[in-house]
């Protein structure tokens, strides 16, 4: 029990909980940091989306072919189609997500403590529950933004319509389908992103603790706190593991959801029709279209995001 308690103490030195944060600074500085990350990683999302919605002929293209096609036709700005819309909606969605994540995580840890489970399992459960509920809370903002940005990403590609910006997309969707059109695929989005978020945060929380247990094997009371370099290395490893795990599990649902959201009203398919079409075109491998970019996206996003997020928490920690 003494060693276990020491391990918990060692990990607690790397963890900053919600009640220890300056909330105003957290939101303001966080908006800037995550905007920067979005600028850096957004092109990967564009490539992934185009691969998922490609028709039979274009579906044979790999990620490099898609990039060459975008640069040839639209130049570098083509890699940032829909970016303005995403940034506009990302800030409120991120605030909702992070607030729900941190508050729920604290409550979930308290709920699982009486069961006396190992630290990695406790972390997996608490972080998984927090990630799922945070995703559910943010979907009301995220889904309309996702629909508008994805239509902009694929406009003029494989027969998709062209638009004059995000407002034009929203106006045409509302005119043809009403408010429901902005929430097309909402159920699939919840089914995709909530489990993905749960898997990501569960993997991150448990892998971190597992790594700390390996590194701190034989820990005794009085051992100094780990260095910042060691903390960052463990967090980065946890982000990579989490991104790899979540992308492999949730890509099929993401492919179906993306196809549903970018189709025009006149040719709107059902989820069952999308599934049949994917199987007819490529067999079961069709569900994993864009897996490579999504794997890179989730791993890059996950590692970059979690390092930035943990740095943000250290930056906004209230000195006692």
SELUM-684648 format. One record per residue (C-alpha): x negated, y, z negated; residue number from 1; residue in one letter. Coordinates in Angstrom, 2 decimals. Layout:
// residues N
node x = X; y = Y; z = Z; k = NUM; r = A
...
END
This chain:
// residues 320
node x = 0.00; y = 0.00; z = 0.00; k = 1; r = X
node x = -2.91; y = 2.30; z = -0.75; k = 2; r = X
node x = -4.38; y = 1.89; z = 2.75; k = 3; r = X
node x = -0.96; y = 2.33; z = 4.36; k = 4; r = X
node x = -0.36; y = 5.47; z = 2.33; k = 5; r = X
node x = -3.76; y = 6.79; z = 3.36; k = 6; r = X
node x = -3.01; y = 6.10; z = 7.02; k = 7; r = X
node x = 0.25; y = 8.00; z = 6.69; k = 8; r = X
node x = -1.61; y = 10.86; z = 5.05; k = 9; r = X
node x = -4.19; y = 10.83; z = 7.84; k = 10; r = X
node x = -1.47; y = 10.97; z = 10.49; k = 11; r = X
node x = 0.45; y = 13.65; z = 8.61; k = 12; r = X
node x = -2.62; y = 15.86; z = 8.92; k = 13; r = X
node x = -2.09; y = 15.82; z = 12.71; k = 14; r = X
node x = 1.71; y = 16.33; z = 12.64; k = 15; r = X
node x = 3.43; y = 19.72; z = 12.27; k = 16; r = X
node x = 7.13; y = 19.45; z = 11.49; k = 17; r = X
node x = 9.92; y = 21.86; z = 12.39; k = 18; r = X
node x = 10.08; y = 23.50; z = 8.97; k = 19; r = X
node x = 6.41; y = 24.51; z = 9.26; k = 20; r = X
node x = 6.86; y = 26.54; z = 12.49; k = 21; r = X
node x = 7.33; y = 30.24; z = 13.16; k = 22; r = X
node x = 10.44; y = 29.82; z = 15.35; k = 23; r = X
node x = 10.31; y = 33.22; z = 17.11; k = 24; r = X
node x = 6.67; y = 32.78; z = 18.09; k = 25; r = X
node x = 7.37; y = 29.16; z = 19.05; k = 26; r = X
node x = 10.05; y = 30.12; z = 21.58; k = 27; r = X
node x = 8.29; y = 33.16; z = 23.09; k = 28; r = X
node x = 4.83; y = 31.61; z = 23.45; k = 29; r = X
node x = 6.36; y = 28.28; z = 24.48; k = 30; r = X
node x = 8.24; y = 29.91; z = 27.37; k = 31; r = X
node x = 4.96; y = 31.22; z = 28.76; k = 32; r = X
node x = 3.07; y = 27.96; z = 28.33; k = 33; r = X
node x = 5.74; y = 25.76; z = 29.93; k = 34; r = X
node x = 6.22; y = 28.21; z = 32.80; k = 35; r = X
node x = 2.52; y = 27.83; z = 33.56; k = 36; r = X
node x = 2.80; y = 24.05; z = 33.50; k = 37; r = X
node x = 5.79; y = 24.16; z = 35.84; k = 38; r = X
node x = 3.81; y = 26.25; z = 38.33; k = 39; r = X
node x = 0.99; y = 23.71; z = 38.31; k = 40; r = X
node x = 3.07; y = 20.55; z = 38.56; k = 41; r = X
node x = 6.17; y = 21.58; z = 40.52; k = 42; r = X
node x = 4.88; y = 20.43; z = 43.96; k = 43; r = X
node x = 4.82; y = 16.83; z = 42.72; k = 44; r = X
node x = 8.56; y = 17.05; z = 42.02; k = 45; r = X
node x = 9.20; y = 18.36; z = 45.55; k = 46; r = X
node x = 7.26; y = 15.46; z = 47.09; k = 47; r = X
node x = 9.00; y = 12.87; z = 44.90; k = 48; r = X
node x = 12.45; y = 14.26; z = 45.75; k = 49; r = X
node x = 11.80; y = 14.27; z = 49.52; k = 50; r = X
node x = 10.61; y = 10.67; z = 49.43; k = 51; r = X
node x = 13.73; y = 9.57; z = 47.54; k = 52; r = X
node x = 16.19; y = 11.13; z = 49.99; k = 53; r = X
node x = 14.35; y = 10.27; z = 53.23; k = 54; r = X
node x = 16.21; y = 8.56; z = 56.05; k = 55; r = X
node x = 15.03; y = 5.27; z = 57.59; k = 56; r = X
node x = 12.32; y = 6.80; z = 59.79; k = 57; r = X
node x = 11.01; y = 9.33; z = 57.28; k = 58; r = X
node x = 11.14; y = 6.75; z = 54.49; k = 59; r = X
node x = 8.05; y = 5.10; z = 55.98; k = 60; r = X
node x = 5.99; y = 8.19; z = 55.16; k = 61; r = X
node x = 3.77; y = 8.08; z = 52.11; k = 62; r = X
node x = 3.18; y = 10.98; z = 49.74; k = 63; r = X
node x = 0.26; y = 12.33; z = 51.78; k = 64; r = X
node x = 2.36; y = 12.34; z = 54.96; k = 65; r = X
node x = 5.10; y = 14.25; z = 53.15; k = 66; r = X
node x = 2.58; y = 16.84; z = 51.92; k = 67; r = X
node x = 1.14; y = 17.27; z = 55.42; k = 68; r = X
node x = 4.63; y = 17.70; z = 56.85; k = 69; r = X
node x = 5.55; y = 20.34; z = 54.27; k = 70; r = X
node x = 2.32; y = 22.29; z = 54.78; k = 71; r = X
node x = 2.64; y = 22.06; z = 58.57; k = 72; r = X
node x = 6.23; y = 23.33; z = 58.64; k = 73; r = X
node x = 6.40; y = 25.71; z = 55.68; k = 74; r = X
node x = 2.88; y = 26.22; z = 54.37; k = 75; r = X
node x = 2.16; y = 26.31; z = 50.64; k = 76; r = X
node x = 5.51; y = 28.03; z = 49.84; k = 77; r = X
node x = 7.21; y = 24.81; z = 51.01; k = 78; r = X
node x = 5.78; y = 23.05; z = 47.95; k = 79; r = X
node x = 7.65; y = 25.53; z = 45.75; k = 80; r = X
node x = 11.14; y = 25.41; z = 47.23; k = 81; r = X
node x = 13.68; y = 25.83; z = 44.45; k = 82; r = X
node x = 11.02; y = 27.00; z = 42.00; k = 83; r = X
node x = 12.79; y = 30.25; z = 41.08; k = 84; r = X
node x = 15.97; y = 28.37; z = 40.23; k = 85; r = X
node x = 14.10; y = 25.87; z = 38.09; k = 86; r = X
node x = 12.25; y = 28.55; z = 36.13; k = 87; r = X
node x = 15.48; y = 30.49; z = 35.52; k = 88; r = X
node x = 17.22; y = 27.46; z = 34.04; k = 89; r = X
node x = 14.20; y = 25.80; z = 32.46; k = 90; r = X
node x = 13.77; y = 28.32; z = 29.65; k = 91; r = X
node x = 17.23; y = 27.90; z = 28.03; k = 92; r = X
node x = 17.18; y = 24.16; z = 28.73; k = 93; r = X
node x = 13.74; y = 23.83; z = 27.13; k = 94; r = X
node x = 14.82; y = 25.83; z = 24.06; k = 95; r = X
node x = 17.85; y = 23.58; z = 23.59; k = 96; r = X
node x = 15.78; y = 20.43; z = 24.13; k = 97; r = X
node x = 12.92; y = 21.29; z = 21.77; k = 98; r = X
node x = 15.21; y = 22.54; z = 19.01; k = 99; r = X
node x = 17.34; y = 19.39; z = 19.16; k = 100; r = X
node x = 14.22; y = 17.19; z = 19.41; k = 101; r = X
node x = 12.45; y = 18.56; z = 16.36; k = 102; r = X
node x = 15.50; y = 18.82; z = 14.09; k = 103; r = X
node x = 16.78; y = 15.36; z = 15.04; k = 104; r = X
node x = 13.34; y = 13.76; z = 14.67; k = 105; r = X
node x = 13.04; y = 14.89; z = 11.05; k = 106; r = X
node x = 16.52; y = 13.54; z = 10.24; k = 107; r = X
node x = 15.85; y = 10.26; z = 12.07; k = 108; r = X
node x = 12.61; y = 9.64; z = 10.15; k = 109; r = X
node x = 14.49; y = 10.07; z = 6.87; k = 110; r = X
node x = 17.12; y = 7.58; z = 8.01; k = 111; r = X
node x = 14.65; y = 4.82; z = 8.94; k = 112; r = X
node x = 12.31; y = 5.22; z = 5.93; k = 113; r = X
node x = 14.43; y = 3.05; z = 3.58; k = 114; r = X
node x = 14.02; y = 0.06; z = 5.95; k = 115; r = X
node x = 10.27; y = -0.13; z = 5.16; k = 116; r = X
node x = 9.31; y = -0.73; z = 8.80; k = 117; r = X
node x = 5.77; y = -0.33; z = 10.09; k = 118; r = X
node x = 4.75; y = 3.20; z = 11.09; k = 119; r = X
node x = 4.68; y = 2.53; z = 14.86; k = 120; r = X
node x = 8.19; y = 1.04; z = 14.75; k = 121; r = X
node x = 9.51; y = 3.89; z = 12.58; k = 122; r = X
node x = 7.99; y = 6.39; z = 14.98; k = 123; r = X
node x = 9.42; y = 4.59; z = 18.02; k = 124; r = X
node x = 12.95; y = 4.60; z = 16.57; k = 125; r = X
node x = 12.89; y = 8.17; z = 15.23; k = 126; r = X
node x = 11.24; y = 9.68; z = 18.31; k = 127; r = X
node x = 13.42; y = 7.62; z = 20.65; k = 128; r = X
node x = 16.65; y = 8.75; z = 18.98; k = 129; r = X
node x = 15.43; y = 12.36; z = 18.93; k = 130; r = X
node x = 14.39; y = 12.26; z = 22.60; k = 131; r = X
node x = 17.73; y = 10.79; z = 23.69; k = 132; r = X
node x = 19.87; y = 13.28; z = 21.73; k = 133; r = X
node x = 17.71; y = 16.22; z = 22.84; k = 134; r = X
node x = 18.17; y = 15.18; z = 26.46; k = 135; r = X
node x = 21.94; y = 14.84; z = 26.01; k = 136; r = X
node x = 22.12; y = 18.35; z = 24.54; k = 137; r = X
node x = 20.15; y = 19.94; z = 27.39; k = 138; r = X
node x = 21.94; y = 18.20; z = 30.30; k = 139; r = X
node x = 24.75; y = 20.77; z = 30.45; k = 140; r = X
node x = 22.18; y = 23.37; z = 31.56; k = 141; r = X
node x = 19.77; y = 21.07; z = 33.35; k = 142; r = X
node x = 22.15; y = 19.26; z = 35.75; k = 143; r = X
node x = 23.39; y = 22.34; z = 37.69; k = 144; r = X
node x = 19.81; y = 23.62; z = 37.93; k = 145; r = X
node x = 18.68; y = 20.18; z = 39.09; k = 146; r = X
node x = 21.33; y = 20.06; z = 41.82; k = 147; r = X
node x = 20.53; y = 23.53; z = 43.17; k = 148; r = X
node x = 16.75; y = 23.05; z = 43.06; k = 149; r = X
node x = 16.88; y = 19.61; z = 44.69; k = 150; r = X
node x = 18.99; y = 20.89; z = 47.58; k = 151; r = X
node x = 16.44; y = 23.64; z = 48.11; k = 152; r = X
node x = 13.61; y = 21.10; z = 47.97; k = 153; r = X
node x = 15.06; y = 19.00; z = 50.81; k = 154; r = X
node x = 16.70; y = 21.69; z = 52.98; k = 155; r = X
node x = 16.04; y = 21.11; z = 56.65; k = 156; r = X
node x = 14.47; y = 17.72; z = 55.88; k = 157; r = X
node x = 15.99; y = 14.47; z = 57.24; k = 158; r = X
node x = 19.13; y = 16.32; z = 58.39; k = 159; r = X
node x = 19.85; y = 18.20; z = 55.14; k = 160; r = X
node x = 21.43; y = 21.66; z = 55.30; k = 161; r = X
node x = 19.48; y = 24.92; z = 54.96; k = 162; r = X
node x = 20.23; y = 27.66; z = 52.41; k = 163; r = X
node x = 19.33; y = 31.26; z = 51.65; k = 164; r = X
node x = 18.15; y = 30.69; z = 48.10; k = 165; r = X
node x = 19.59; y = 29.24; z = 44.92; k = 166; r = X
node x = 22.60; y = 31.57; z = 44.75; k = 167; r = X
node x = 23.62; y = 30.52; z = 48.26; k = 168; r = X
node x = 23.47; y = 26.86; z = 47.22; k = 169; r = X
node x = 25.57; y = 27.51; z = 44.10; k = 170; r = X
node x = 28.13; y = 29.57; z = 46.09; k = 171; r = X
node x = 28.55; y = 26.91; z = 48.77; k = 172; r = X
node x = 28.83; y = 24.09; z = 46.22; k = 173; r = X
node x = 31.45; y = 26.01; z = 44.23; k = 174; r = X
node x = 33.38; y = 26.85; z = 47.39; k = 175; r = X
node x = 33.50; y = 23.27; z = 48.68; k = 176; r = X
node x = 33.67; y = 21.28; z = 45.44; k = 177; r = X
node x = 34.38; y = 23.66; z = 42.58; k = 178; r = X
node x = 32.57; y = 23.55; z = 39.25; k = 179; r = X
node x = 32.56; y = 19.75; z = 39.42; k = 180; r = X
node x = 30.17; y = 20.02; z = 42.34; k = 181; r = X
node x = 27.50; y = 21.52; z = 40.09; k = 182; r = X
node x = 27.82; y = 18.52; z = 37.81; k = 183; r = X
node x = 27.76; y = 15.83; z = 40.48; k = 184; r = X
node x = 25.79; y = 12.89; z = 39.19; k = 185; r = X
node x = 26.12; y = 14.17; z = 35.60; k = 186; r = X
node x = 26.85; y = 10.68; z = 34.31; k = 187; r = X
node x = 23.91; y = 9.20; z = 36.20; k = 188; r = X
node x = 21.75; y = 12.10; z = 35.09; k = 189; r = X
node x = 22.60; y = 11.37; z = 31.47; k = 190; r = X
node x = 22.04; y = 7.65; z = 32.06; k = 191; r = X
node x = 18.69; y = 8.44; z = 33.74; k = 192; r = X
node x = 17.21; y = 11.22; z = 31.66; k = 193; r = X
node x = 18.47; y = 10.28; z = 28.21; k = 194; r = X
node x = 16.97; y = 6.75; z = 28.27; k = 195; r = X
node x = 13.90; y = 8.16; z = 30.02; k = 196; r = X
node x = 13.50; y = 10.75; z = 27.29; k = 197; r = X
node x = 14.12; y = 8.12; z = 24.63; k = 198; r = X
node x = 11.55; y = 5.76; z = 26.17; k = 199; r = X
node x = 9.04; y = 8.57; z = 26.66; k = 200; r = X
node x = 9.23; y = 9.91; z = 23.10; k = 201; r = X
node x = 9.46; y = 6.43; z = 21.55; k = 202; r = X
node x = 6.36; y = 5.34; z = 23.50; k = 203; r = X
node x = 4.53; y = 8.52; z = 22.61; k = 204; r = X
node x = 5.33; y = 8.37; z = 18.90; k = 205; r = X
node x = 4.57; y = 4.66; z = 18.47; k = 206; r = X
node x = 1.44; y = 4.62; z = 20.67; k = 207; r = X
node x = 0.01; y = 7.57; z = 18.76; k = 208; r = X
node x = 0.42; y = 5.82; z = 15.44; k = 209; r = X
node x = -0.88; y = 2.55; z = 16.84; k = 210; r = X
node x = -4.00; y = 4.32; z = 18.12; k = 211; r = X
node x = -4.49; y = 6.07; z = 14.78; k = 212; r = X
node x = -4.21; y = 2.74; z = 13.00; k = 213; r = X
node x = -6.93; y = 1.32; z = 15.25; k = 214; r = X
node x = -9.17; y = 4.34; z = 14.76; k = 215; r = X
node x = -8.52; y = 4.59; z = 11.02; k = 216; r = X
node x = -8.90; y = 0.87; z = 10.29; k = 217; r = X
node x = -10.17; y = 0.64; z = 6.72; k = 218; r = X
node x = -9.16; y = 4.21; z = 5.87; k = 219; r = X
node x = -9.57; y = 5.17; z = 2.24; k = 220; r = X
node x = -8.28; y = 8.09; z = 0.21; k = 221; r = X
node x = -10.43; y = 11.16; z = 0.51; k = 222; r = X
node x = -11.37; y = 10.62; z = 4.14; k = 223; r = X
node x = -11.68; y = 14.00; z = 5.94; k = 224; r = X
node x = -9.06; y = 15.12; z = 8.42; k = 225; r = X
node x = -9.73; y = 14.08; z = 12.04; k = 226; r = X
node x = -11.38; y = 16.64; z = 14.32; k = 227; r = X
node x = -9.33; y = 18.65; z = 16.81; k = 228; r = X
node x = -11.07; y = 16.82; z = 19.65; k = 229; r = X
node x = -10.04; y = 13.46; z = 18.25; k = 230; r = X
node x = -6.46; y = 14.63; z = 17.73; k = 231; r = X
node x = -6.21; y = 15.91; z = 21.33; k = 232; r = X
node x = -7.70; y = 12.68; z = 22.72; k = 233; r = X
node x = -5.15; y = 10.54; z = 20.86; k = 234; r = X
node x = -2.27; y = 12.79; z = 21.92; k = 235; r = X
node x = -3.41; y = 12.68; z = 25.56; k = 236; r = X
node x = -3.62; y = 8.88; z = 25.46; k = 237; r = X
node x = -0.12; y = 8.74; z = 23.99; k = 238; r = X
node x = 1.19; y = 11.01; z = 26.76; k = 239; r = X
node x = -0.31; y = 8.84; z = 29.49; k = 240; r = X
node x = 1.14; y = 5.65; z = 27.99; k = 241; r = X
node x = 4.55; y = 7.29; z = 27.55; k = 242; r = X
node x = 4.64; y = 8.65; z = 31.12; k = 243; r = X
node x = 3.65; y = 5.31; z = 32.64; k = 244; r = X
node x = 6.23; y = 3.40; z = 30.62; k = 245; r = X
node x = 9.13; y = 5.78; z = 31.30; k = 246; r = X
node x = 8.46; y = 6.15; z = 35.05; k = 247; r = X
node x = 8.39; y = 2.39; z = 35.66; k = 248; r = X
node x = 11.63; y = 1.80; z = 33.77; k = 249; r = X
node x = 13.77; y = 4.69; z = 35.03; k = 250; r = X
node x = 12.76; y = 5.28; z = 38.68; k = 251; r = X
node x = 15.67; y = 3.23; z = 40.22; k = 252; r = X
node x = 18.31; y = 5.31; z = 38.43; k = 253; r = X
node x = 16.48; y = 8.53; z = 39.31; k = 254; r = X
node x = 16.49; y = 7.59; z = 43.01; k = 255; r = X
node x = 20.25; y = 6.92; z = 42.99; k = 256; r = X
node x = 20.96; y = 10.14; z = 41.06; k = 257; r = X
node x = 18.83; y = 12.28; z = 43.40; k = 258; r = X
node x = 20.57; y = 10.92; z = 46.50; k = 259; r = X
node x = 24.00; y = 11.60; z = 45.03; k = 260; r = X
node x = 23.08; y = 15.17; z = 44.12; k = 261; r = X
node x = 21.65; y = 16.27; z = 47.48; k = 262; r = X
node x = 24.40; y = 14.89; z = 49.75; k = 263; r = X
node x = 26.85; y = 17.39; z = 51.22; k = 264; r = X
node x = 30.52; y = 17.32; z = 50.27; k = 265; r = X
node x = 31.59; y = 16.02; z = 53.69; k = 266; r = X
node x = 29.50; y = 12.86; z = 53.36; k = 267; r = X
node x = 29.51; y = 12.37; z = 49.63; k = 268; r = X
node x = 28.90; y = 8.69; z = 48.79; k = 269; r = X
node x = 29.67; y = 6.82; z = 45.62; k = 270; r = X
node x = 26.93; y = 5.37; z = 43.45; k = 271; r = X
node x = 27.85; y = 1.91; z = 44.77; k = 272; r = X
node x = 27.48; y = 3.08; z = 48.39; k = 273; r = X
node x = 24.06; y = 4.59; z = 47.61; k = 274; r = X
node x = 22.95; y = 1.29; z = 46.08; k = 275; r = X
node x = 24.16; y = -0.67; z = 49.14; k = 276; r = X
node x = 22.43; y = 1.74; z = 51.51; k = 277; r = X
node x = 19.11; y = 1.53; z = 49.67; k = 278; r = X
node x = 19.24; y = -2.28; z = 49.67; k = 279; r = X
node x = 20.17; y = -2.34; z = 53.38; k = 280; r = X
node x = 17.33; y = 0.02; z = 54.32; k = 281; r = X
node x = 14.46; y = -1.27; z = 52.19; k = 282; r = X
node x = 15.70; y = -4.11; z = 50.01; k = 283; r = X
node x = 15.20; y = -3.84; z = 46.29; k = 284; r = X
node x = 11.98; y = -1.87; z = 46.82; k = 285; r = X
node x = 14.16; y = 1.01; z = 48.01; k = 286; r = X
node x = 15.02; y = 1.76; z = 44.40; k = 287; r = X
node x = 11.36; y = 2.56; z = 43.81; k = 288; r = X
node x = 11.00; y = 5.15; z = 46.55; k = 289; r = X
node x = 8.79; y = 7.92; z = 45.24; k = 290; r = X
node x = 7.50; y = 5.75; z = 42.38; k = 291; r = X
node x = 3.92; y = 6.88; z = 43.03; k = 292; r = X
node x = 4.69; y = 10.62; z = 42.83; k = 293; r = X
node x = 7.11; y = 10.03; z = 39.95; k = 294; r = X
node x = 4.48; y = 8.01; z = 38.09; k = 295; r = X
node x = 1.94; y = 10.79; z = 38.65; k = 296; r = X
node x = 4.56; y = 13.42; z = 37.86; k = 297; r = X
node x = 5.67; y = 11.86; z = 34.58; k = 298; r = X
node x = 2.13; y = 11.01; z = 33.51; k = 299; r = X
node x = 0.79; y = 14.45; z = 34.47; k = 300; r = X
node x = 3.84; y = 16.23; z = 33.08; k = 301; r = X
node x = 3.83; y = 14.08; z = 29.98; k = 302; r = X
node x = 0.16; y = 14.47; z = 29.17; k = 303; r = X
node x = 0.02; y = 18.17; z = 30.05; k = 304; r = X
node x = 3.31; y = 18.90; z = 28.33; k = 305; r = X
node x = 2.50; y = 17.07; z = 25.12; k = 306; r = X
node x = -0.97; y = 18.62; z = 24.84; k = 307; r = X
node x = 0.52; y = 22.08; z = 25.45; k = 308; r = X
node x = 3.38; y = 21.30; z = 23.06; k = 309; r = X
node x = 1.12; y = 20.10; z = 20.26; k = 310; r = X
node x = -1.16; y = 23.11; z = 20.84; k = 311; r = X
node x = 1.90; y = 25.38; z = 20.69; k = 312; r = X
node x = 2.93; y = 23.84; z = 17.35; k = 313; r = X
node x = -0.56; y = 24.36; z = 15.92; k = 314; r = X
node x = -0.53; y = 27.93; z = 17.21; k = 315; r = X
node x = 2.87; y = 28.64; z = 15.64; k = 316; r = X
node x = 2.31; y = 26.83; z = 12.35; k = 317; r = X
node x = 3.10; y = 28.95; z = 9.30; k = 318; r = X
node x = 0.12; y = 29.28; z = 7.00; k = 319; r = X
node x = 0.95; y = 28.29; z = 3.46; k = 320; r = X
END
